[in-house]
Amino acid sequence: MRKSVKALLSTLVFSLLINSSVEAKLPATWAEFKQEYQTEAMTPQGALTMLFKGVFCWTKAVQTKNSQLKIDAGKMVRYAVHSDTPIESSVYYSTFRERLNDPDYYYIFRSYCAGTNVENSYSMDPENFTLNIGKCKDEGEREGKKYCQLFIRSTGADSIRYVRMTKELDGLWYTTSPHAIYVETREPKSYNMKHMH
């Protein structure tokens, strides 16, 4: 009972925070992604959506065994998190990489999309998704860069999560601390049934 009240309150608070939802379609190549990033990442919401586009390209590459798409997706994710090191070899992003490479964890990423829930196994179309994005909490400016916390809701979690966003000197936003997007959520119904035996 207490958990369900907490979940309801979290949902109500988040609904008050909703600032915008950004619809998305996946880029076909790294070049297409980078070009799109230049316009979409003018806002923190757009930058986060671009990160998810990279994530969903990566998961698609793993599922279809498309090595070129995986190479491109690695560049997309690295660019979106503004990492000096490739995600594939970064110690800092080792958990992120493990989840990107394991289809058993893909429900975590899908849980941030509108219309998903435990009952429908976080079902969504990666080619046409809308993220559950809330407001940005301004964290000020230092050395010409701007910082904010961008709230994002997983439909498999009781509390709202946030990622840290940075507006770099190039005028674009990047998801410089994306850890919340790969923290575990409630397992989907299909996952529970699959692992019962």
Salt bridges, closest charged atoms under 4 A:
GLU36 OE2 - LYS53 NZ 2.12
ASP104 OD1 - LYS194 NZ 2.99
ASP104 OD2 - HIS195 NE2 3.95
GLU119 OE1 - LYS189 NZ 3.22
GLU127 OE2 - LYS60 NZ 3.13
GLU139 OE1 - ARG164 NE 3.14
ASP158 OD1 - ARG186 NH1 2.94
GLU168 OE2 - HIS82 ND1 3.55
GLU168 OE1 - LYS145 NZ 3.13
GLU184 OE2 - ARG99 NH2 3.52
